[in-house]
Amino acid sequence: MNYELMVIFTPVLSEEDYKAAQKKFADLIKDNGGEVTHENPWGLRSLAYPIQKKTTGMYLVLEYSAPSDLNEKLKIQLNRDENVLRHMMTALDKYAVQYNNRKRNGVNADSKTVEA
């Protein structure tokens, strides 16, 4: 199954801590039989509403394929990590995977035809 994980880390992380946190969750996926297909660290972004009195957060989006029992292990680790403000896992169908690949490769994801 293909999944997308979005994590919002606390904004007080240093650049090294942010990179270490990214590596921690990517490694957790790999160590449990999953494969990270795309990693997209967004960096510092504003939040729509304050979370734990913070108005910004460090975003990370991971696309991965894994057996479904991995998500439970991942969820436990995300809930235990005090640097994680919020997280969301989404199952991707084949169309979402194709859309993300087209978008990443610079192809206009919405267009079906090419203008001459």
ChimeraX attribute file (.defattr): number of C-alpha atoms within 10 A of each C-alpha:
attribute: neighborCount
match mode: 1-to-1
recipient: residues
	/A:1	12
	/A:2	20
	/A:3	21
	/A:4	21
	/A:5	18
	/A:6	17
	/A:7	23
	/A:8	22
	/A:9	24
	/A:10	22
	/A:11	20
	/A:12	14
	/A:13	14
	/A:14	10
	/A:15	11
	/A:16	9
	/A:17	12
	/A:18	21
	/A:19	13
	/A:20	12
	/A:21	18
	/A:22	20
	/A:23	12
	/A:24	13
	/A:25	18
	/A:26	19
	/A:27	14
	/A:28	16
	/A:29	21
	/A:30	16
	/A:31	11
	/A:32	15
	/A:33	11
	/A:34	20
	/A:35	18
	/A:36	18
	/A:37	12
	/A:38	15
	/A:39	15
	/A:40	12
	/A:41	15
	/A:42	12
	/A:43	14
	/A:44	16
	/A:45	13
	/A:46	13
	/A:47	14
	/A:48	8
	/A:49	10
	/A:50	11
	/A:51	13
	/A:52	8
	/A:53	7
	/A:54	14
	/A:55	14
	/A:56	19
	/A:57	24
	/A:58	23
	/A:59	25
	/A:60	21
	/A:61	19
	/A:62	19
	/A:63	22
	/A:64	21
	/A:65	20
	/A:66	17
	/A:67	14
	/A:68	13
	/A:69	9
	/A:70	17
	/A:71	17
	/A:72	10
	/A:73	13
	/A:74	17
	/A:75	13
	/A:76	10
	/A:77	15
	/A:78	18
	/A:79	13
	/A:80	10
	/A:81	11
	/A:82	10
	/A:83	19
	/A:84	19
	/A:85	19
	/A:86	15
	/A:87	16
	/A:88	12
	/A:89	16
	/A:90	11
	/A:91	16
	/A:92	17
	/A:93	11
	/A:94	11
	/A:95	9
	/A:96	14
	/A:97	16
	/A:98	13
	/A:99	15
	/A:100	15
	/A:101	14
	/A:102	14
	/A:103	13
	/A:104	12
	/A:105	10
	/A:106	8
	/A:107	11
	/A:108	13
	/A:109	14
	/A:110	9
	/A:111	8
	/A:112	7
	/A:113	7
	/A:114	6
	/A:115	5
	/A:116	3
